[in-house]
Amino acid sequence: MSEQLRVAYDMTFPNRNAGGSGVYATELLSELRRRDDVAVRVVALDGASGWSRTVPWLVGGAQRAAADAQVMHCPALVAPWRLRAPLVLTIHDVSTWRYPQGHRLEWQAYARWLLPARARSAAAVITGTQYTKKEIVDSLGVRPERIAVTPYGVPARYLSATPAARPVGDPPLVLFPSPPIQRKNLELVLQAMAQAPRDSALSRARLSITGARADGFPEQVKRVKVLGLENRVQWRGKVPADDMPGVFAAADLVVYPSFHEGFGFPALEAMATGTPVVASNAACLPEVLGDAALLVDPLSPGGLIAAAESALTDQKKRCELIERGRARAAQFTWERCANLTVDVYRQAIAQT
């Protein structure tokens, strides 16, 4: 067996984020650890977050922790300085620039003032879609040949989820699997529910929102009330990751009309469980979802109403979406992502 690559894998920031970047870092790490050609050592700043502790890690702590590594992979946007090993940096999207409202001020400042130079100095930048690769080139000035697209994966637990049976005659259950920050576009869903024709499935549907509590989004709660939807909207809060396959499988439809995504994990995970998806035709979603979801204009309530009606009531279309969705999701594996990532590591080492 050839000598193992020695990889330092920085989990400092993924450990602080249970969302998409945390899922990516954790799932990829698990897959890398199954390989015999890579020796992955996790490095991380332990304990509470805060810039008073984080800055020393970035300017010196990470360098010392990764001293014997051949390559350093930072899988969540933030990259330390003064590394001896070549840096591989994963950038999932550029939403911090386009939709800063969903990010804390310190991350807006980091993205604006520090990230462009860190990205350009990296031996390689990894991202999940061709769409985001172009955005990184345009927004950060990274040369295209330095950016590798490694499509992400869907955990096996989603593919094996079983739909839950509900009493016949219950109103349809529609799932919005995101906190309703601006770019996720909950407003379109609420408009569509309020404007749906009286005899339509969407006019009776209940909406479940995961990833957020009502007390964290008072403007959206007010909007729900103004539209007369209080009795049809449920705020689930942050659902544990292990429970999400069941949450997806229990829904009749997942709506994901986001204005901007770097990959779009929730839509792909929903399809893996056999739940039809209506998503926007914006950003990377057409690239990731292909013809396995119904894609609509994120500014068109009428488009969402028509797509939801088709997915909920047209049994032929519904079966087609379920079949295509499962097949599409099965193409996205963490094994493939790990294979492509190790190729990036080798290329980064070869450049030194």
C-alpha positions in Angstrom: 0.0 0.0 0.0 1.3 3.5 -0.9 2.0 5.9 1.9 -1.1 7.6 3.3 -1.7 11.3 2.7 -1.4 13.2 6.0 -4.4 15.6 6.1 -5.2 18.1 8.8 -9.0 18.7 8.8 -10.1 21.9 10.6 -13.5 21.3 12.4 -13.4 24.6 14.4 -16.2 26.2 12.4 -18.2 23.2 11.3 -18.5 22.3 15.0 -20.3 25.6 15.5 -22.8 25.1 12.7 -25.4 22.4 12.5 -26.5 23.6 9.0 -25.3 22.8 5.6 -21.5 23.5 6.1 -21.6 21.4 9.3 -23.3 18.5 7.5 -20.8 18.7 4.6 -17.8 18.7 6.9 -19.1 15.9 9.2 -20.2 13.6 6.4 -17.1 14.1 4.3 -14.9 13.5 7.3 -16.7 10.2 8.0 -16.1 9.0 4.5 -12.5 10.0 4.4 -11.9 8.0 7.6 -13.1 4.9 5.8 -10.2 5.1 3.3 -6.8 3.5 3.7 -5.0 6.1 1.5 -5.6 9.1 3.7 -4.8 9.7 7.4 -7.1 12.4 8.5 -6.4 14.2 11.8 -9.0 16.6 13.1 -7.7 19.9 14.4 -10.1 22.3 16.1 -10.3 25.1 18.6 -12.2 23.6 21.6 -14.6 25.5 23.9 -16.7 28.5 23.5 -16.7 30.6 20.3 -15.9 34.3 20.2 -13.3 36.3 18.3 -11.1 36.8 21.3 -10.3 33.1 21.2 -10.8 32.5 17.5 -8.2 35.1 16.2 -5.3 33.5 18.0 -6.3 30.2 16.5 -6.4 31.7 13.0 -3.0 33.4 13.3 -1.1 30.7 15.1 -3.0 27.9 16.8 -4.0 26.1 13.6 -0.5 26.3 12.2 0.9 24.5 15.3 -1.9 22.0 15.3 -1.3 21.1 11.6 2.5 21.2 11.8 3.1 17.7 10.4 0.4 17.6 7.8 1.0 17.5 4.0 -2.2 19.4 3.4 -4.7 21.4 5.5 -8.4 21.3 4.6 -10.7 24.0 6.0 -14.2 22.7 5.1 -16.2 25.8 6.2 -15.1 29.0 4.6 -12.7 30.2 7.3 -9.0 29.7 6.7 -6.1 30.2 9.1 -3.0 32.1 8.3 0.7 31.1 8.2 0.1 27.5 7.3 3.2 25.5 6.3 1.1 22.9 4.4 -0.9 23.8 1.3 -4.4 25.0 2.0 -7.5 23.5 0.6 -10.5 25.7 1.3 -14.2 24.8 0.8 -16.5 27.7 0.0 -20.2 26.6 -0.2 -21.8 29.8 -1.5 -21.4 33.6 -1.6 -24.7 34.3 0.2 -22.8 36.5 2.7 -22.3 39.0 -0.1 -25.7 38.7 -1.8 -27.9 38.2 1.3 -26.0 39.6 4.3 -29.2 39.8 6.4 -28.9 36.1 7.2 -25.4 36.4 8.6 -23.9 37.9 11.8 -21.9 41.1 11.4 -18.5 39.4 12.1 -19.1 37.0 9.2 -20.1 39.8 6.9 -16.8 41.5 7.8 -14.8 38.4 7.3 -16.3 37.7 4.0 -15.9 41.2 2.8 -12.4 42.0 4.0 -10.5 38.8 4.6 -11.9 35.9 2.6 -11.0 37.1 -0.9 -7.3 37.1 -0.2 -7.5 33.8 1.7 -9.3 32.2 -1.2 -6.8 33.5 -3.7 -3.9 32.2 -1.7 -5.3 28.7 -1.3 -3.7 25.9 -3.2 -7.2 24.9 -4.2 -10.8 25.9 -3.5 -13.5 23.3 -3.4 -17.2 23.9 -4.0 -20.3 21.8 -4.7 -21.7 23.1 -8.0 -20.6 24.7 -11.2 -23.0 27.6 -10.4 -21.1 28.4 -7.2 -17.7 28.0 -8.9 -18.7 30.8 -11.3 -19.8 33.0 -8.4 -16.5 32.4 -6.6 -14.6 33.5 -9.7 -16.7 36.6 -10.1 -17.0 37.6 -6.4 -13.6 36.6 -5.0 -11.3 36.7 -8.1 -10.1 33.1 -7.7 -8.8 31.7 -11.0 -11.2 29.0 -12.4 -8.5 26.4 -12.7 -7.9 26.6 -9.0 -11.5 25.7 -8.2 -12.6 22.1 -8.0 -16.3 21.1 -8.1 -17.0 18.1 -5.9 -20.7 17.5 -5.7 -21.8 16.7 -2.2 -23.7 13.6 -1.0 -26.9 12.4 0.6 -26.6 10.3 3.8 -27.9 6.8 3.4 -30.4 7.3 6.2 -32.5 9.5 3.8 -32.6 6.9 1.1 -33.9 4.3 3.6 -36.6 6.5 5.2 -40.2 5.2 5.1 -43.2 7.5 4.6 -45.5 7.7 7.6 -49.1 6.8 7.1 -51.7 9.4 7.9 -55.5 9.2 8.2 -57.3 9.5 4.8 -58.8 12.9 4.5 -56.2 14.8 6.4 -55.2 18.1 4.8 -51.9 17.9 2.8 -48.7 18.5 4.8 -46.3 20.9 3.1 -42.8 21.2 4.6 -40.5 24.3 4.4 -37.2 22.9 5.6 -35.3 26.1 6.4 -35.2 29.0 8.7 -37.2 31.8 6.9 -34.3 34.2 6.3 -34.7 36.4 3.2 -33.1 34.3 0.6 -35.1 31.2 1.5 -38.2 33.0 0.3 -40.9 31.9 2.8 -43.0 34.9 1.6 -43.7 33.2 -1.7 -45.1 30.1 0.1 -47.3 32.1 2.3 -48.6 34.2 -0.6 -49.4 31.0 -2.5 -51.2 29.4 0.4 -53.3 32.6 0.9 -54.1 33.0 -2.9 -54.7 29.4 -3.8 -58.2 28.7 -5.3 -60.7 27.6 -2.7 -61.1 24.1 -4.2 -57.3 23.5 -4.5 -55.2 21.2 -2.4 -52.9 24.0 -1.3 -55.9 26.0 0.0 -56.3 23.2 2.6 -52.7 22.4 3.2 -50.8 22.8 6.5 -47.3 24.2 6.5 -44.6 23.0 8.7 -41.4 25.1 9.1 -38.2 23.5 10.4 -35.0 25.2 11.4 -36.7 28.1 13.3 -38.9 29.0 16.2 -41.6 31.6 15.8 -40.1 33.9 18.5 -37.0 34.2 16.3 -38.9 35.6 13.3 -41.5 38.1 14.5 -41.9 39.7 11.0 -42.8 36.4 9.5 -45.2 35.5 12.3 -46.9 38.9 11.7 -47.1 38.1 8.0 -48.7 34.7 8.7 -51.4 36.4 10.9 -52.1 39.1 8.3 -52.7 36.4 5.6 -55.0 34.5 8.0 -52.8 31.4 8.1 -52.2 31.1 11.9 -54.1 27.8 12.2 -52.3 26.3 9.2 -48.7 27.1 10.0 -46.6 25.2 12.5 -43.1 26.2 13.7 -41.1 23.0 14.4 -37.9 24.7 15.6 -34.5 23.0 15.0 -35.2 19.3 14.4 -32.3 16.9 15.3 -30.5 15.7 12.2 -31.3 12.1 12.9 -35.0 12.9 12.9 -35.0 14.8 9.6 -35.4 11.8 7.3 -38.7 11.0 9.1 -39.8 14.6 8.9 -39.2 14.7 5.2 -40.9 11.3 4.6 -44.0 12.4 6.6 -44.6 15.4 4.3 -46.7 15.3 1.2 -44.7 18.0 -0.5 -41.5 20.0 0.2 -41.3 23.5 -1.0 -37.9 25.1 -1.5 -38.3 28.4 -3.5 -34.9 29.9 -2.5 -33.5 32.9 -4.3 -29.9 31.7 -3.7 -28.2 28.4 -2.8 -24.8 27.0 -3.1 -26.0 23.4 -3.2 -29.5 22.9 -1.7 -29.2 20.0 0.7 -32.8 20.0 1.9 -34.4 19.7 -1.5 -32.1 16.7 -2.4 -32.6 15.1 0.9 -36.4 15.3 0.5 -36.2 13.7 -2.9 -34.1 10.9 -1.3 -37.0 10.1 1.1 -39.5 9.9 -1.7 -41.2 13.2 -1.1 -41.9 15.4 -4.2 -40.2 18.8 -4.3 -41.2 22.1 -5.7 -38.2 24.4 -5.8 -37.1 27.6 -7.5 -35.5 27.8 -10.9 -32.8 30.0 -9.4 -29.1 29.7 -8.6 -27.7 26.1 -8.4 -31.1 24.3 -7.9 -31.7 23.4 -11.6 -28.1 22.0 -11.7 -28.6 19.8 -8.6 -32.2 18.8 -8.9 -32.4 18.4 -12.7 -35.8 17.2 -13.9 -36.6 15.4 -10.7 -38.3 18.4 -9.1 -40.9 20.9 -10.3 -39.0 24.2 -10.7 -40.8 27.6 -10.5 -40.1 31.3 -10.7 -39.3 32.4 -7.1 -41.3 35.5 -7.7 -44.5 33.8 -8.9 -47.1 32.7 -6.4 -49.2 31.4 -9.3 -46.4 29.2 -10.5 -46.0 27.7 -7.0 -49.8 27.2 -6.7 -49.9 25.3 -10.1 -46.8 23.2 -9.3 -48.1 22.3 -5.8 -51.5 21.3 -7.2 -49.8 19.0 -9.7 -47.6 17.4 -7.2 -50.3 16.9 -4.6 -53.3 15.8 -6.8 -52.0 14.4 -10.1 -51.1 10.8 -9.1 -49.2 10.1 -12.4 -47.1 13.2 -12.0 -46.6 12.5 -8.3 -45.3 8.9 -8.9 -43.0 10.2 -11.6 -41.5 12.8 -9.2 -41.0 10.3 -6.5 -39.3 7.9 -8.9 -37.1 10.5 -10.5 -36.3 12.1 -7.1 -35.0 8.9 -5.5 -32.9 8.2 -8.6 -31.5 11.7 -8.7 -30.6 11.7 -5.0 -28.9 8.3 -5.3 -26.4 9.9 -7.7 -25.0 12.1 -5.0 -22.8 10.1 -2.7 -20.3 11.0 -0.1 -18.0 8.3 -1.5 -17.8 10.1 -4.8 -17.3 13.4 -3.0 -14.5 11.9 -1.0 -12.8 10.5 -4.1 -12.9 13.9 -5.8 -11.7 15.6 -2.6 -8.6 13.3 -2.3 -7.8 14.1 -5.9 -7.7 17.8 -4.9 -5.5 17.0 -2.0 -3.0 15.2 -4.2 -3.0 18.0 -6.7 -2.4 20.6 -4.0 0.5 18.6 -2.6 2.0 18.2 -6.1 2.1 22.0 -6.6 4.4 22.5 -3.6 
